[in-house]
Amino acid sequence: MDKAILACQALADMPKNPRFPPNPAAVEIVAFPGVQLLDVAGPMQVFATANDYAVRKGHPKPYSLRVVAGRREVTASAGLTLASSLLPPPRAAIDTLIIAGGPGVRDASTNPKLIRWIKARASHARRVTSVCTGAFLLAATGLLDGRRVATHWTECETLARRFPKIRVEPDPIFIRDGAVWTSAGVTAGIDLALALVEEDLGQVLALAVARHLVVFRKRPGGQAQFSAALSLQLTDEKFGALHEWMANHVDRDLSLPALARQAHMSERNFSRRYAEATGTTPARAVEKLRVEAARMMLTDTKLPVKRVAQRCGFGSEETMRRSFLRQLSATPQDYRARFSTV
């Protein structure tokens, strides 16, 4: 790493006595054939950059890092072959165990030997985490039973169906449930690793690492690529047809009376049964779908914000702004500036 660049990364802002451990904390990232490359490299780079900062300040490295697998080399789904250490004895010293995801997780999560090793290894780790679809492999051990869990938004429904004892939440970038952390899709592994560094070494150092990597320390809003329609579909199948109709008609009248008519129910009965089935109100569900539609228009078109608000059924630009702030912690203008593709 270029020392001149490091010197420019606000090192003077770091606390004089950060919480550096006396010995490096062992961090292991579990890989397998067909692993997602960034699920491994993203978190590893966060910890490696934290090491660089510590050494720069005259401290020992806070982390020792290694990729472990059932073989000496594994080929990622992108085609790059990674050198790995063989799975260590379960009782060997460890601080953080990270389970990567990727297309190969389907086979990995049916490997009895690997599942037994992860379960045993996790019992000796201070914390256990998964990145993206790594949640499938972690769930196969039973360690996620009864816990709140995040994974890639496209896999939420499958994960919830395959492991009914866990509570899948599609929106968060990452979730901490006790000593178990799970993250959303791909780059969310970086968000997760930054949170782990912040827990270990403090907010200022985590911010310095984020600045060097040119990422948010805490990304605003929920899972950036998450589908609001999917979230509603995950809650209950009773209103699946209604949710599909709502998503395709965000510009229409989606008031309580209109939705009750579409569902062929009385307003009172519809409101009660909808809340019981989905855990939210019809108004909040409509807002989610309209924000989702507006996000797509803001990033994929050059339509004025006022026109986007009209086409997505908000009625006014101000109404859309308030909805964006509630759901994404950003204004429509800020969201477009950050994510626009046109």
C-alpha positions as CSV (number, residue, x, y, z in Angstrom):
1,M,0.0,0.0,0.0
2,D,1.3,3.5,-0.9
3,K,2.5,5.1,2.4
4,A,2.0,8.6,0.9
5,I,-1.7,7.8,0.3
6,L,-2.0,6.5,3.8
7,A,-0.5,9.7,5.2
8,C,-3.3,11.6,3.6
9,Q,-6.1,9.6,5.1
10,A,-6.8,11.7,8.2
11,L,-4.6,9.6,10.5
12,A,-4.2,12.6,12.7
13,D,-7.9,12.3,13.5
14,M,-7.4,8.9,15.1
15,P,-7.7,8.6,18.8
16,K,-4.4,8.6,20.7
17,N,-5.4,5.4,22.5
18,P,-7.6,3.3,20.2
19,R,-8.7,-0.1,21.5
20,F,-5.9,-2.1,19.9
21,P,-5.8,-5.6,21.3
22,P,-2.5,-6.9,22.7
23,N,-2.5,-9.8,20.2
24,P,-4.0,-10.1,16.7
25,A,-7.6,-11.3,16.6
26,A,-7.8,-14.3,14.3
27,V,-10.3,-13.8,11.5
28,E,-11.1,-16.7,9.2
29,I,-13.1,-16.5,6.0
30,V,-14.6,-19.8,4.9
31,A,-14.5,-20.3,1.2
32,F,-15.5,-23.2,-1.1
33,P,-15.6,-23.9,-4.9
34,G,-17.8,-21.4,-6.6
35,V,-17.5,-18.8,-3.8
36,Q,-18.4,-15.2,-4.6
37,L,-15.0,-13.4,-5.0
38,L,-16.1,-10.1,-3.4
39,D,-17.6,-12.0,-0.4
40,V,-14.1,-13.0,0.4
41,A,-12.0,-10.0,-0.8
42,G,-14.3,-7.3,0.5
43,P,-14.3,-8.1,4.2
44,M,-10.6,-9.1,4.0
45,Q,-9.6,-5.8,2.6
46,V,-11.5,-3.9,5.3
47,F,-9.5,-5.8,8.0
48,A,-6.3,-5.5,6.1
49,T,-6.7,-1.7,5.8
50,A,-7.3,-1.6,9.5
51,N,-4.1,-3.4,10.0
52,D,-2.3,-0.9,7.8
53,Y,-3.6,2.0,9.8
54,A,-2.6,0.4,13.1
55,V,1.0,-0.3,11.9
56,R,1.2,3.2,10.5
57,K,0.5,4.5,14.0
58,G,3.1,2.3,15.6
59,H,0.7,-0.4,16.9
60,P,0.8,-4.1,16.2
61,K,-1.7,-5.4,13.6
62,P,-5.1,-6.0,15.3
63,Y,-6.1,-8.8,13.0
64,S,-4.6,-12.0,11.6
65,L,-6.4,-13.0,8.4
66,R,-6.7,-16.2,6.4
67,V,-9.0,-17.8,4.0
68,V,-9.8,-21.4,5.0
69,A,-11.4,-24.2,2.9
70,G,-11.6,-27.9,2.5
71,R,-8.7,-27.8,0.0
72,R,-5.6,-25.8,-0.6
73,E,-7.1,-23.9,-3.6
74,V,-10.6,-22.9,-4.4
75,T,-11.8,-21.4,-7.7
76,A,-14.3,-18.5,-7.2
77,S,-17.4,-18.1,-9.4
78,A,-15.6,-15.3,-11.3
79,G,-12.9,-17.8,-12.3
80,L,-10.1,-16.6,-10.1
81,T,-8.3,-19.3,-8.0
82,L,-7.7,-18.4,-4.4
83,A,-5.0,-19.9,-2.2
84,S,-6.5,-21.1,1.1
85,S,-5.5,-22.8,4.3
86,L,-7.0,-26.2,5.1
87,L,-9.8,-26.1,7.7
88,P,-8.0,-25.8,11.1
89,P,-8.9,-27.9,14.2
90,P,-12.2,-26.6,15.5
91,R,-10.7,-25.8,18.9
92,A,-7.8,-23.7,17.5
93,A,-7.8,-20.0,18.7
94,I,-10.2,-17.8,16.7
95,D,-12.0,-14.5,17.2
96,T,-14.2,-14.0,14.1
97,L,-15.6,-16.6,11.7
98,I,-16.9,-15.3,8.4
99,I,-18.9,-17.5,6.0
100,A,-18.8,-16.3,2.4
101,G,-21.5,-16.8,-0.1
102,G,-21.7,-17.4,-3.8
103,P,-23.2,-19.8,-6.4
104,G,-21.3,-22.7,-4.8
105,V,-23.1,-22.3,-1.5
106,R,-25.8,-24.7,-2.7
107,D,-23.4,-27.6,-2.8
108,A,-21.4,-26.4,0.3
109,S,-24.6,-26.3,2.4
110,T,-25.2,-30.0,1.8
111,N,-21.6,-31.0,2.7
112,P,-22.0,-32.8,6.1
113,K,-18.3,-32.5,6.9
114,L,-18.2,-28.8,6.3
115,I,-21.4,-28.2,8.2
116,R,-20.1,-30.1,11.2
117,W,-16.8,-28.2,11.1
118,I,-18.5,-24.8,11.0
119,K,-20.8,-25.6,13.9
120,A,-17.9,-26.8,16.0
121,R,-15.7,-23.9,14.9
122,A,-18.4,-21.4,15.7
123,S,-18.7,-22.6,19.3
124,H,-15.1,-21.4,19.9
125,A,-15.5,-18.0,18.1
126,R,-16.4,-14.7,19.8
127,R,-18.6,-13.9,16.8
128,V,-19.9,-15.6,13.7
129,T,-20.9,-13.9,10.5
130,S,-22.1,-14.6,7.0
131,V,-21.9,-12.6,3.8
132,C,-24.7,-12.6,1.2
133,T,-25.8,-16.2,0.5
134,G,-23.4,-17.5,3.1
135,A,-26.5,-17.4,5.3
136,F,-27.6,-20.6,3.6
137,L,-24.4,-22.4,4.8
138,L,-24.6,-20.9,8.3
139,A,-28.4,-21.8,8.5
140,A,-27.6,-25.4,7.6
141,T,-25.7,-25.7,10.9
142,G,-28.8,-24.6,12.9
143,L,-26.9,-21.6,14.3
144,L,-29.4,-19.2,12.8
145,D,-32.6,-20.9,14.3
146,G,-34.7,-18.3,16.1
147,R,-32.6,-15.4,14.9
148,R,-33.1,-12.4,12.6
149,V,-31.2,-12.9,9.4
150,A,-30.2,-10.9,6.3
151,T,-29.1,-12.2,2.9
152,H,-29.2,-11.1,-0.8
153,W,-32.6,-9.8,-1.6
154,T,-33.1,-12.2,-4.5
155,E,-32.6,-15.2,-2.1
156,C,-34.7,-14.0,0.9
157,E,-37.8,-16.0,-0.1
158,T,-35.8,-19.2,-0.7
159,L,-33.9,-18.9,2.5
160,A,-37.1,-18.3,4.5
161,R,-38.8,-21.3,2.9
162,R,-35.9,-23.6,3.3
163,F,-35.2,-22.7,6.9
164,P,-38.5,-21.8,8.5
165,K,-37.0,-21.5,12.0
166,I,-35.2,-18.3,11.1
167,R,-36.6,-14.8,10.6
168,V,-35.4,-13.4,7.2
169,E,-35.5,-9.6,6.9
170,P,-35.0,-8.4,3.3
171,D,-34.3,-4.7,4.0
172,P,-31.3,-4.3,6.3
173,I,-27.7,-4.1,5.0
174,F,-26.7,-6.3,7.9
175,I,-28.2,-7.6,11.1
176,R,-26.6,-8.3,14.4
177,D,-28.4,-10.8,16.6
178,G,-26.3,-11.4,19.6
179,A,-22.9,-12.8,18.6
180,V,-24.2,-13.7,15.1
181,W,-24.0,-11.1,12.2
182,T,-25.5,-11.6,8.8
183,S,-25.3,-9.3,5.8
184,A,-27.2,-8.6,2.6
185,G,-25.9,-9.0,-1.0
186,V,-22.2,-8.9,-2.1
187,T,-20.9,-5.4,-1.2
188,A,-22.8,-5.5,2.1
189,G,-20.0,-7.7,3.3
190,I,-17.9,-4.5,3.3
191,D,-20.5,-2.7,5.4
192,L,-20.5,-5.6,7.8
193,A,-16.8,-5.7,8.2
194,L,-16.6,-2.0,8.8
195,A,-19.2,-2.5,11.6
196,L,-17.0,-5.2,13.1
197,V,-13.9,-3.0,13.0
198,E,-15.9,-0.2,14.6
199,E,-17.0,-2.5,17.4
200,D,-13.3,-3.6,17.9
201,L,-11.3,-0.4,17.4
202,G,-13.7,2.5,17.5
203,Q,-15.7,4.8,15.2
204,V,-12.9,7.1,14.1
205,L,-10.7,4.2,12.9
206,A,-13.6,2.6,11.1
207,L,-14.3,5.9,9.4
208,A,-10.7,6.2,8.3
209,V,-10.8,2.8,6.8
210,A,-14.1,3.6,5.0
211,R,-12.6,6.9,3.6
212,H,-9.6,5.1,2.3
213,L,-11.8,2.5,0.6
214,V,-14.1,5.2,-0.7
215,V,-17.3,3.7,0.8
216,F,-19.8,4.7,3.4
217,R,-19.0,3.8,7.0
218,K,-22.7,3.4,7.4
219,R,-24.6,3.2,4.2
220,P,-27.9,5.3,4.2
221,G,-31.2,3.5,3.9
222,G,-31.8,-0.2,3.5
223,Q,-30.4,-2.8,1.1
224,A,-29.9,-0.6,-2.0
225,Q,-31.0,-3.2,-4.5
226,F,-33.9,-4.5,-2.4
227,S,-37.3,-4.9,-4.0
228,A,-40.3,-3.5,-2.0
229,A,-42.6,-5.9,-3.8
230,L,-40.5,-8.9,-2.7
231,S,-40.7,-7.6,0.9
232,L,-44.5,-7.7,0.8
233,Q,-44.6,-11.1,-0.9
234,L,-42.4,-12.5,1.8
235,T,-44.8,-11.5,4.6
236,D,-47.9,-13.5,3.5
237,E,-49.3,-15.2,0.4
238,K,-52.9,-14.2,1.1
239,F,-52.4,-10.8,-0.5
240,G,-50.0,-11.8,-3.2
241,A,-52.3,-11.0,-6.1
242,L,-53.1,-7.6,-4.5
243,H,-49.5,-6.7,-4.0
244,E,-48.7,-7.5,-7.7
245,W,-51.6,-5.3,-8.8
246,M,-50.4,-2.5,-6.4
247,A,-46.9,-2.7,-7.8
248,N,-48.2,-2.4,-11.3
249,H,-50.5,0.6,-10.6
250,V,-48.6,2.9,-8.2
251,D,-49.9,5.9,-10.1
252,R,-53.5,5.0,-9.4
253,D,-55.8,5.5,-6.4
254,L,-54.4,3.2,-3.7
255,S,-56.4,4.5,-0.8
256,L,-57.8,2.1,1.8
257,P,-61.3,2.1,0.1
258,A,-59.7,1.3,-3.3
259,L,-57.5,-1.5,-2.0
260,A,-60.5,-3.0,-0.1
261,R,-62.5,-3.0,-3.3
262,Q,-59.6,-4.7,-5.2
263,A,-59.4,-7.3,-2.5
264,H,-63.2,-7.8,-2.4
265,M,-63.5,-7.0,1.3
266,S,-65.0,-4.4,3.5
267,E,-62.7,-1.6,4.5
268,R,-62.7,-2.6,8.2
269,N,-62.1,-6.3,7.5
270,F,-59.4,-5.6,4.9
271,S,-57.5,-3.3,7.2
272,R,-57.6,-5.8,10.1
273,R,-56.7,-8.8,8.0
274,Y,-54.0,-7.0,6.1
275,A,-52.2,-5.9,9.3
276,E,-52.5,-9.4,10.7
277,A,-51.0,-11.0,7.6
278,T,-48.2,-8.5,6.8
279,G,-47.4,-6.8,10.0
280,T,-47.8,-3.3,8.4
281,T,-50.6,-1.1,7.3
282,P,-51.9,-0.7,3.7
283,A,-50.7,2.9,3.7
284,R,-47.1,1.9,4.6
285,A,-47.1,-0.9,2.0
286,V,-48.3,1.6,-0.7
287,E,-45.5,4.0,0.4
288,K,-42.9,1.3,0.1
289,L,-44.0,0.4,-3.4
290,R,-44.1,4.0,-4.6
291,V,-40.7,4.7,-3.2
292,E,-39.4,1.7,-5.0
293,A,-40.9,2.8,-8.3
294,A,-39.6,6.3,-7.8
295,R,-36.1,5.0,-7.1
296,M,-36.0,3.2,-10.4
297,M,-37.2,6.3,-12.3
298,L,-34.7,8.5,-10.6
299,T,-31.8,6.3,-11.5
300,D,-32.9,5.1,-14.9
301,T,-34.4,8.3,-16.4
302,K,-33.8,12.0,-16.5
303,L,-37.4,12.9,-15.7
304,P,-37.7,15.9,-13.4
305,V,-38.3,15.0,-9.7
306,K,-41.7,16.6,-9.8
307,R,-42.7,14.4,-12.8
308,V,-41.4,11.3,-11.0
309,A,-43.5,12.2,-8.0
310,Q,-46.6,12.5,-10.2
311,R,-46.0,9.2,-12.1
312,C,-45.5,7.3,-8.8
313,G,-48.7,8.5,-7.2
314,F,-47.2,10.7,-4.6
315,G,-49.3,13.7,-5.6
316,S,-46.6,16.2,-4.8
317,E,-42.8,16.5,-4.7
318,E,-42.9,17.3,-1.0
319,T,-44.8,14.1,-0.2
320,M,-42.3,12.0,-2.1
321,R,-39.4,13.8,-0.3
322,R,-40.9,13.0,3.1
323,S,-41.3,9.3,2.1
324,F,-37.7,9.1,0.9
325,L,-36.4,10.5,4.1
326,R,-38.5,8.0,6.1
327,Q,-37.4,5.0,4.2
328,L,-34.0,5.8,2.7
329,S,-32.6,8.6,4.9
330,A,-32.0,10.6,1.7
331,T,-33.9,13.1,-0.4
332,P,-34.9,12.1,-4.0
333,Q,-32.3,14.6,-5.3
334,D,-29.6,13.1,-3.1
335,Y,-30.6,9.6,-4.1
336,R,-30.4,10.4,-7.8
337,A,-27.0,12.1,-7.5
338,R,-25.7,9.0,-5.7
339,F,-27.1,6.2,-7.8
340,S,-28.2,7.6,-11.2
341,T,-27.1,5.5,-14.2
342,V,-28.0,8.1,-16.9
